[in-house]
Structures are given as C-alpha cells and as structure tokens.
Amino acid sequence: MAMKKLVNPHGGGGLKPLLLEGNALYEAKKVAESLPKIQITSRESGDILMMGCGAFTPLDGFMGYADWKGVCNEFKMADGLFWPIPITLSTDDESVKEGDRVALVDSDTGELMASMEITEKYEIDKAHECKSVFTTDDMEHPGVQKVMAQGKYNLAGPIKVFTEGGFPETYAGIYATPAETRKIFNDKGWKRVAALQLRNPMHRSHEFLAKIAVEVMDGLIIHQLLGKLKAGDIPADVRVAAINALVDNYFVKDTVVTKGYPMEMRYAGPREALLHGVFRQNYGCSHLIVGRDHAGVGDYYGPFDAQRIFDQIPDGSLELEPLNIDWTFHCYKCGGMASMRTCPHGKDDRLLLSGTMVRKTLSEGGELPGEFSRPEVVKILQDYYQGLEEKVEVKLHGAATGDVKK
C-alpha cells in the first residue's frame, strides 16, 4: 500500500531551518559576540524563530527592497515566490553599511538571536506597506503601530539562527517545529490535515469548527500562537491549559494534535491568513480553517475577507487550501451549534460567540452561559481573571500604604 504523502514545504523543496546546531552553533555564536550589535523588536525576534525552525521555508533571511516591493504590491518576492507579508528588519543605526556582519539582539530579553550578513540597506514607504498589508494606515491598528515605529532603514541579508527562544522549554509538549509535526502526521498516516489557528482559548464556535474538520479530514492540528500578543489578550500558558482541557474531555482520542508556534501576531486579517497558509503548509497541513474575521482586529476587515483573498491570489501560489466555514453560533431553536448555511432561523434565536465577548464577560466578573464554552474551560479562565483581580487589589493596597516602590 502506497504511503500517504503530505503537502510539500512552500517553494517546492525541502524544509529549510536556519537554526545552527552543535559545533557550527558554538563557532558562529563565538564570532557573533564580537560583532556590532543591532537591537531588534519582539516581532523581528519572532520572525527569526520562525526562520530558525523552518516555518518560513524557503526564506534564508530578511527581505531586500525588491522583495519588499513585490510582496506589498503583488504578493510575490523578486524571484516570483508567493509571499503575502514582508519579513523585514529595521534600524536607525547610520553606521551600519552593506557588507557588514552584525549580531541581532532581542531588545526585550537581551538574548543573542542570530547573526546577519548585510547585503542591502534601504528605506521604505511605511505608509504604503501599511495600506498594502493592513488595508489602513490608521495608527489605532496594532500592526500599523509596529510598522510605523520601525527604524529608518531596513536591513536585508541571510541570517544564522542561534536559539529557539526558550519555547521548547517553556511550552514543552506544545511547541513543535515543522519537521516534528510532519513526523507526527506521517506516523499517524494522515495526509489531509487541517490547521485551526488560535490566539484565544476555544469557545464553542472554535470547537464546532474543529469538529467539522475532524469529520472531513484525516486529522486536525490545533495550532496556537505562542508569541507576543496585544494588551488584553489571554496569555499563552492559560490558553494552552484551557485548550488541553477541552481536547481531553470533548474530542475523540488521536483525532487532534495540539501544538504551537513562536510568531508574533500582526493582526493583518486577510494577508495574515495567507501567511498562516504559507507556514501551515510548511508544518505539513493541507488545509487551513478560515472562519469569521480570521486574524482580524477591530472593524478593519469584513468578516469573510480572509476567505475571499485565497480566491484572489494566482493559481498554484500554495498547495494548502482554505477550509472555509460560515459564521457559526448557538441557535436556541436548532438546540445547538449551527452556521448560516445550516440554520434557517432568525438573529433573535442566535447567540453569537466570540473571543472578545468571552474576555469582556470574564474580565468584568460576569458568568458565561453553557452555550459559550465548556465548564472545564470556563473554570480555567475564571481562575486566571480572579488572579488578575487579586494582583490589582494587592497593588492598590500597597500603593495606599506606601509599600509599593515607584
């Protein structure tokens, strides 16, 4: 019997992880310690980790001007490779020049992330990038804020990655590289694998989407973001615990794999859905679940723009395909979860579910009805928000009594 074959990594070749190991890592880090240091943002660090583990295959480093322009304007790099969002690194350092070798240091943690050979130093139109990627240059958009805060110059060139950023240790059993997930899928005999993108704990709509995928695919990977989020989002460790509780209690054993990846959210809506498609293909997924407002924020995107954009890119851009699912909700007349395609009833009969509503209700000390989420999940989230309230009370009490240091 022929072995089922997973989708190819993006670009048609093999995986291209840039993380050094063994003696090569030791020697390269030793050299890098004496190189000029470039301080980088958490977003840039996340992109380095994605290149390090092979999730951004086939990139070998940060993009030059021709790549940046092509990605913004035509969804493709200078060599014709489909790519939906620029992967760039910036600096205000006037002294750095083409031909230099530099060390890249995370400005938040001080960790030496990588070394880089600078092949190009260039300036960009940041507003143009924002309008292309986010469809707006509104400074209220968290992704726009990051781009507009970038340094004056972009630096391009190949990198050597030195670290996994502590993710394998911090999220043992959850963090996984593309090579590792591909091995898991192969060992299970899965070929048609759907990815469910998550940055929030799973409410009942997420569960419904996941179970549709389990019905029609060989298997499902619940693939959650472990990188940096915007203020107000629920931390990854809390989300991991909540998702594990749901999977353990409400899914058939061995139909679901739960893993995570180290990228930072850009909140780019449709464009980010395409980027999710690129690296999910590298992880071995044949399909990406695209529901309502995928990777969106606020009201910047229509609820199904992320589905439509997959029809607007050239044929052959990706092997991965979207698994489009309509707006889902709890219908009181149907007596359970349904979608716009399956439920004939009116809006007054429907309870719309969202991560925003879950966060708002629990952060204000409210109670979630059973239609919103499973009790095991709600308990974990309630404990988290109760802990936040206790911290605030302690801080306020300390400030009142002069115990908190300024």
C-alpha positions as CSV (number, residue, x, y, z in Angstrom):
1,M,0.0,0.0,0.0
2,A,1.4,3.4,-1.0
3,M,2.4,5.8,1.8
4,K,0.2,8.8,2.1
5,K,2.2,11.9,1.2
6,L,1.9,15.3,2.9
7,V,1.9,18.6,1.0
8,N,5.4,19.9,0.1
9,P,7.0,22.6,2.0
10,H,6.4,26.1,0.5
11,G,8.6,26.7,-2.6
12,G,8.6,23.0,-3.6
13,G,11.9,22.0,-2.0
14,G,12.6,20.5,1.5
15,L,12.3,22.3,4.8
16,K,14.9,25.0,5.3
17,P,15.5,25.5,9.0
18,L,18.2,28.1,9.7
19,L,18.9,27.1,13.3
20,L,22.5,26.1,13.8
21,E,23.4,23.1,16.0
22,G,26.5,21.6,17.6
23,N,29.9,22.9,16.7
24,A,28.6,25.2,14.0
25,L,26.4,26.9,16.6
26,Y,29.3,27.2,19.0
27,E,31.6,28.7,16.5
28,A,29.1,31.1,15.0
29,K,28.0,32.4,18.4
30,K,31.6,33.0,19.4
31,V,32.2,35.1,16.3
32,A,28.9,36.9,16.8
33,E,29.8,38.0,20.3
34,S,32.4,40.3,18.8
35,L,30.3,41.7,16.1
36,P,28.4,45.1,16.2
37,K,25.0,44.6,17.9
38,I,21.7,45.5,16.3
39,Q,18.8,45.7,18.8
40,I,15.6,44.1,17.4
41,T,12.0,44.1,18.3
42,S,9.9,41.2,19.5
43,R,8.2,40.9,16.1
44,E,11.6,40.6,14.4
45,S,12.7,38.0,17.1
46,G,9.6,36.0,16.4
47,D,10.4,36.1,12.6
48,I,13.9,34.9,13.4
49,L,12.5,32.0,15.4
50,M,10.1,31.1,12.5
51,M,13.1,31.1,10.1
52,G,15.1,29.1,12.6
53,C,12.7,26.3,12.9
54,G,11.9,26.1,9.2
55,A,8.4,27.6,9.4
56,F,9.3,30.4,7.0
57,T,10.8,28.0,4.4
58,P,12.3,28.8,2.0
59,L,13.4,32.2,3.3
60,D,17.1,32.5,4.2
61,G,16.9,35.9,5.9
62,F,15.3,39.3,5.9
63,M,13.9,40.7,2.6
64,G,15.6,43.3,0.4
65,Y,13.8,46.2,-1.4
66,A,12.8,44.3,-4.5
67,D,11.3,41.6,-2.3
68,W,9.6,44.1,0.0
69,K,8.0,46.0,-3.0
70,G,6.9,42.8,-4.7
71,V,5.3,41.3,-1.6
72,C,3.5,44.6,-0.9
73,N,2.3,45.1,-4.4
74,E,1.9,41.6,-6.0
75,F,2.1,39.0,-3.2
76,K,5.4,37.7,-4.5
77,M,9.2,38.1,-4.0
78,A,11.6,39.2,-6.7
79,D,12.2,35.6,-7.7
80,G,8.5,35.0,-8.2
81,L,7.9,33.1,-4.9
82,F,4.5,33.7,-3.4
83,W,4.7,35.6,-0.1
84,P,2.0,37.7,1.5
85,I,3.6,39.9,4.2
86,P,7.1,41.5,4.2
87,I,9.6,39.9,6.5
88,T,11.9,42.7,7.3
89,L,14.3,44.0,9.9
90,S,15.0,47.7,10.6
91,T,17.4,50.0,12.4
92,D,18.1,53.7,12.9
93,D,21.9,53.0,13.1
94,E,23.6,55.2,10.5
95,S,26.9,53.5,10.8
96,V,25.7,50.1,9.6
97,K,26.6,49.5,5.9
98,E,26.2,46.9,3.2
99,G,28.8,44.1,3.6
100,D,28.8,44.4,7.4
101,R,28.2,41.4,9.6
102,V,26.1,42.1,12.7
103,A,24.7,40.3,15.7
104,L,20.9,40.6,16.3
105,V,19.9,41.0,19.9
106,D,16.4,40.9,21.3
107,S,15.8,44.4,22.8
108,D,13.4,43.0,25.4
109,T,15.4,40.0,26.7
110,G,19.0,40.8,25.7
111,E,19.3,37.4,24.1
112,L,21.6,36.9,21.1
113,M,19.2,35.7,18.5
114,A,21.2,35.5,15.2
115,S,24.0,36.9,13.1
116,M,23.4,38.6,9.7
117,E,25.4,39.5,6.7
118,I,24.0,42.8,5.4
119,T,23.5,42.6,1.6
120,E,21.3,45.7,1.4
121,K,20.4,48.8,3.4
122,Y,17.3,50.7,2.1
123,E,14.4,52.9,3.1
124,I,10.8,52.2,2.5
125,D,7.4,54.0,2.4
126,K,6.0,52.7,5.7
127,A,2.5,54.1,4.9
128,H,2.5,52.2,1.6
129,E,3.4,48.9,3.5
130,C,0.6,49.5,6.0
131,K,-2.0,50.2,3.3
132,S,-0.9,47.2,1.4
133,V,-0.7,44.7,4.3
134,F,-3.3,46.0,6.7
135,T,-5.5,48.0,4.2
136,T,-5.1,51.0,6.5
137,D,-2.5,53.4,7.9
138,D,-4.7,54.2,11.0
139,M,-2.4,54.5,14.0
140,E,-5.0,52.8,16.1
141,H,-4.3,49.5,14.3
142,P,-1.7,47.5,16.4
143,G,0.1,46.2,13.2
144,V,0.3,49.7,11.8
145,Q,1.8,51.0,15.0
146,K,4.6,48.4,14.8
147,V,5.4,49.2,11.1
148,M,5.4,53.0,11.7
149,A,7.6,52.6,14.7
150,Q,10.3,50.7,12.7
151,G,13.7,52.2,12.2
152,K,14.6,54.5,9.3
153,Y,16.4,51.7,7.4
154,N,15.6,48.1,6.5
155,L,18.5,45.7,6.5
156,A,18.4,42.7,4.2
157,G,20.5,39.6,4.1
158,P,20.9,35.9,5.2
159,I,20.9,35.0,8.8
160,K,22.3,32.3,11.1
161,V,19.9,31.5,13.9
162,F,21.3,30.7,17.4
163,T,18.3,30.0,19.5
164,E,14.7,28.7,19.8
165,G,13.9,31.5,22.3
166,G,13.2,29.2,25.2
167,F,9.9,28.0,23.6
168,P,10.8,24.2,23.7
169,E,11.3,24.5,27.5
170,T,8.5,27.0,28.3
171,Y,6.0,25.1,26.2
172,A,7.3,21.5,26.4
173,G,4.9,19.2,24.6
174,I,3.2,22.1,22.8
175,Y,5.9,23.9,20.9
176,A,6.9,22.0,17.7
177,T,8.9,22.5,14.6
178,P,7.6,21.7,11.1
179,A,9.8,18.7,10.9
180,E,8.3,17.4,14.2
181,T,4.7,17.9,13.1
182,R,5.3,16.3,9.7
183,K,6.7,13.3,11.5
184,I,3.6,13.2,13.8
185,F,1.3,13.3,10.8
186,N,3.3,10.7,8.9
187,D,3.3,8.4,11.9
188,K,-0.5,8.7,12.1
189,G,-0.9,8.1,8.4
190,W,-2.5,11.5,7.9
191,K,-2.4,13.2,4.5
192,R,-5.3,15.6,4.7
193,V,-4.6,17.7,7.8
194,A,-6.4,20.9,8.7
195,A,-5.0,23.6,10.9
196,L,-7.1,25.6,13.3
197,Q,-5.3,28.9,14.0
198,L,-5.8,30.1,17.6
199,R,-4.8,33.1,19.7
200,N,-7.7,32.7,22.1
201,P,-9.0,29.9,24.3
202,M,-11.5,27.7,22.4
203,H,-15.2,28.7,22.8
204,R,-18.0,26.6,21.4
205,S,-17.7,28.1,17.9
206,H,-14.0,27.1,17.7
207,E,-15.0,23.7,18.9
208,F,-17.6,23.5,16.2
209,L,-15.1,24.5,13.5
210,A,-12.6,21.9,14.8
211,K,-15.1,19.1,14.8
212,I,-16.2,19.9,11.2
213,A,-12.6,19.5,10.2
214,V,-12.3,16.2,12.2
215,E,-15.3,14.9,10.2
216,V,-13.8,15.6,6.8
217,M,-10.1,15.4,7.2
218,D,-7.6,12.7,8.3
219,G,-6.8,14.8,11.3
220,L,-6.7,18.3,12.9
221,I,-3.9,20.3,14.4
222,I,-5.0,23.0,16.8
223,H,-2.1,25.3,16.2
224,Q,-1.9,28.1,18.7
225,L,0.3,31.2,18.7
226,L,2.8,31.3,21.5
227,G,4.5,34.6,20.6
228,K,3.6,38.1,21.8
229,L,0.0,39.3,21.8
230,K,-1.6,42.7,22.2
231,A,-2.7,44.0,25.6
232,G,-5.8,42.3,26.8
233,D,-5.3,39.0,25.0
234,I,-5.2,35.9,27.2
235,P,-1.6,34.7,27.8
236,A,-0.4,31.6,26.0
237,D,0.0,29.4,29.1
238,V,-3.6,30.0,30.2
239,R,-4.8,29.3,26.7
240,V,-2.8,26.1,26.4
241,A,-4.3,24.8,29.7
242,A,-7.8,25.7,28.5
243,I,-7.4,24.1,25.1
244,N,-5.9,20.9,26.6
245,A,-8.9,20.7,29.0
246,L,-11.3,20.9,26.0
247,V,-9.5,18.4,23.8
248,D,-9.1,15.9,26.7
249,N,-12.8,16.0,27.5
250,Y,-14.6,16.6,24.3
251,F,-12.6,15.1,21.3
252,V,-12.1,11.5,20.3
253,K,-8.6,10.4,21.2
254,D,-6.0,10.6,18.3
255,T,-8.1,12.8,16.1
256,V,-6.4,16.0,17.2
257,V,-2.9,17.2,17.7
258,T,-2.3,20.4,19.8
259,K,0.9,22.4,19.0
260,G,2.1,25.9,19.0
261,Y,4.5,28.2,17.1
262,P,6.6,31.3,18.1
263,M,5.4,34.0,15.7
264,E,4.0,37.4,16.9
265,M,0.6,38.4,15.7
266,R,0.4,41.1,13.1
267,Y,-3.4,41.4,13.1
268,A,-3.3,41.7,9.3
269,G,-6.6,40.0,8.6
270,P,-6.7,38.6,5.0
271,R,-2.9,39.0,4.4
272,E,-2.1,37.2,7.7
273,A,-4.5,34.4,6.7
274,L,-2.3,33.9,3.7
275,L,0.8,33.9,5.8
276,H,-0.8,31.4,8.1
277,G,-1.4,29.3,5.0
278,V,2.3,29.5,3.9
279,F,3.7,28.3,7.2
280,R,1.0,25.8,7.9
281,Q,1.9,24.2,4.6
282,N,5.5,24.0,5.9
283,Y,4.1,22.3,9.0
284,G,2.5,19.7,6.8
285,C,-1.1,20.9,6.7
286,S,-3.1,20.5,3.5
287,H,-5.9,22.9,4.7
288,L,-6.3,25.9,6.9
289,I,-9.7,26.5,8.6
290,V,-10.8,30.1,7.8
291,G,-13.8,31.2,9.6
292,R,-15.1,34.6,10.6
293,D,-12.7,37.5,10.9
294,H,-9.5,35.4,10.7
295,A,-6.5,37.2,12.2
296,G,-8.6,40.4,12.3
297,V,-8.7,43.2,14.8
298,G,-11.5,45.8,15.4
299,D,-13.6,46.6,12.3
300,Y,-10.7,46.9,9.8
301,Y,-11.8,43.9,7.8
302,G,-15.0,42.3,6.6
303,P,-16.0,39.1,8.4
304,F,-15.1,36.9,5.4
305,D,-12.4,39.0,3.6
306,A,-9.8,36.3,4.7
307,Q,-11.7,33.7,2.8
308,R,-12.1,35.8,-0.3
309,I,-8.4,36.6,-0.5
310,F,-7.5,32.9,-1.2
311,D,-9.5,33.3,-4.4
312,Q,-7.7,36.4,-5.4
313,I,-4.1,35.0,-5.5
314,P,-2.6,33.3,-8.6
315,D,-3.3,29.6,-9.0
316,G,-0.5,27.5,-7.7
317,S,0.6,30.1,-5.1
318,L,0.0,27.5,-2.3
319,E,-0.5,23.8,-2.2
320,L,-2.5,24.3,1.0
321,E,-6.2,25.1,0.5
322,P,-8.6,27.1,2.8
323,L,-11.3,25.2,4.5
324,N,-13.9,27.9,4.6
325,I,-16.6,27.8,7.2
326,D,-19.5,30.2,7.6
327,W,-20.5,32.3,10.6
328,T,-21.2,29.9,13.5
329,F,-23.3,30.4,16.6
330,H,-25.6,28.7,19.1
331,C,-29.2,28.5,17.8
332,Y,-31.8,28.1,20.5
333,K,-34.4,26.8,18.0
334,C,-31.9,24.3,16.5
335,G,-30.9,23.3,20.0
336,G,-27.2,23.5,19.4
337,M,-24.3,24.9,17.3
338,A,-25.1,25.8,13.7
339,S,-23.9,28.1,10.9
340,M,-25.5,30.4,8.4
341,R,-25.5,27.6,5.9
342,T,-27.3,25.1,8.2
343,C,-29.7,27.2,10.3
344,P,-32.9,28.7,8.9
345,H,-33.8,30.8,11.9
346,G,-33.5,34.5,12.6
347,K,-30.9,36.5,14.6
348,D,-33.2,36.7,17.7
349,D,-32.8,32.9,18.0
350,R,-28.9,33.0,17.8
351,L,-26.2,33.6,20.3
352,L,-23.1,34.8,18.6
353,L,-19.9,33.7,20.2
354,S,-16.5,35.4,20.1
355,G,-13.2,35.6,22.0
356,T,-13.8,39.3,22.6
357,M,-17.1,38.5,24.3
358,V,-15.6,35.8,26.4
359,R,-12.8,38.1,27.6
360,K,-15.1,41.0,28.2
361,T,-17.6,39.0,30.3
362,L,-15.0,37.2,32.4
363,S,-12.8,40.2,32.9
364,E,-15.8,42.1,34.3
365,G,-16.6,39.2,36.7
366,G,-19.6,38.0,34.7
367,E,-20.9,34.4,34.2
368,L,-20.7,32.7,30.9
369,P,-23.7,30.6,29.9
370,G,-23.0,27.0,28.9
371,E,-23.6,27.9,25.2
372,F,-20.4,30.0,25.2
373,S,-17.8,27.5,26.4
374,R,-17.3,24.2,28.2
375,P,-17.3,24.3,32.1
376,E,-13.7,23.0,32.3
377,V,-12.6,25.9,30.0
378,V,-14.6,28.5,31.9
379,K,-13.1,27.4,35.2
380,I,-9.5,27.9,34.0
381,L,-10.4,31.3,32.6
382,Q,-12.2,32.4,35.7
383,D,-9.2,31.4,37.8
384,Y,-7.0,33.5,35.6
385,Y,-9.1,36.6,35.8
386,Q,-9.6,36.1,39.5
387,G,-5.8,36.1,39.8
388,L,-5.6,39.4,37.9
389,E,-8.1,41.0,40.3
390,E,-6.1,39.8,43.3
391,K,-2.9,41.3,41.9
392,V,-4.7,44.6,41.3
393,E,-6.0,44.6,44.8
394,V,-2.6,43.9,46.3
395,K,-1.0,46.6,44.2
396,L,-3.7,49.2,45.1
397,H,-3.4,48.3,48.8
398,G,0.4,48.6,48.7
399,A,0.2,52.0,47.0
400,A,-2.2,53.2,49.7
401,T,0.1,52.1,52.5
402,G,3.3,53.3,50.8
403,D,4.6,49.7,50.3
404,V,4.9,49.8,46.5
405,K,8.2,51.2,45.2
406,K,7.9,53.7,42.4
